[in-house]
């Protein structure tokens, strides 16, 4: 098992390229199930979670290929033979987003058997809203032996009002509705850029979706879809993480391909900390302030401040010039990075879903343990600032969502490397 070793104190300088978005690639790869033939995806990030989604598709009988060399960010998914509409527990337990095959399978093949995802480090994360939506479209849903069994000869359009705003729930039901008979109206939808991107791909395949990116999405079902060739949009959370890396090290970095329109809440918050952020032709430039201001933040659904940036911003607030209050409103257990930041000398008090962070003069390097994807990123960021050496263990969490982060940071001047533990 690898770990990352960081020696802090080096202001990051230069340019870095953002990879394709994990949280767009996963539903888009699942959507390949909706059409016969070969779909081609470009700018697909080289992540453990992408490998898992390809395995889930292969297990069903899809042909998948990850190209190499100059085209190493390309993937092909081919539906050219019989499909066994089943996602096994062994794969789903490693990546809950595998549940995104449920909607496409029941819509396209009339049945699906998908393992229930189970709990997760950051929260219970039920899928009741996914099932509520599919039931409204006429699917017959049963839960047996830890599996969701969904059956429907033909899904029918309906109105679905989500009780909670759910990203993958919106995506799953949207993918089912594109082949349903008649019109579906989804209300209280997630407005994340990744939902919009999935709708863009489905419309390129021949679907008729309107309103993606707003809280009401209308889908007029069609008979069939065709395969697609699509380049995945840049990862706004990776971009945000790299922007915080520049801020926490006192650096000056151009984050190439970062899209300002997807990062408004993050840009505004970092400007409040004193960063100078300018949109340049190739991306976003971040110049760190001499002294980082402490800021308060509450995570909410898009376009609010993303929960997937909470841990990284907390890392920055540990060395800010005052006290900040960070409230996590999306997941009930997303402060697992706090005890590890304590080990580096951070002053953080948790009260329920709120963390009070008193900025300290300096952090000191220490051996720490990653507990989930974004927590691991915040520990690497704190290590870039800390005096001495930080060793981050269990970085398989990091590899789920960041494509060789240590190489990108090293290119910007960080003293960071990956070692076999
Ligand atoms: C997506 O997860 C992202 N994952 C998460 O990113 C992200 O944190 C999350 O959206 C919120 O932005 C992918 O896109 C693959 P939700 P998702 O359903 O869809 C509750 C990362 O770090 N809920 O929007 O699973 C749920 O418990 C990951 O890249 C229900 O109660 O999140 C949570 O409290 C982590 N019932 C809230 O809604 C449901 O049926 C939002 O969850 C579904 C969700």
Boltz pocket constraint, residues with backbone or C-beta under 6 A from the ligand:
constraints:
  - pocket:
      binder: B
      contacts: [[A, 22], [A, 23], [A, 26], [A, 97], [A, 123], [A, 124], [A, 125], [A, 126], [A, 127], [A, 128], [A, 129], [A, 130], [A, 131], [A, 164], [A, 165], [A, 166], [A, 167], [A, 168], [A, 169], [A, 190], [A, 194], [A, 307], [A, 308], [A, 329], [A, 330], [A, 331], [A, 332], [A, 373], [A, 374], [A, 401]]
      max_distance: 6.0
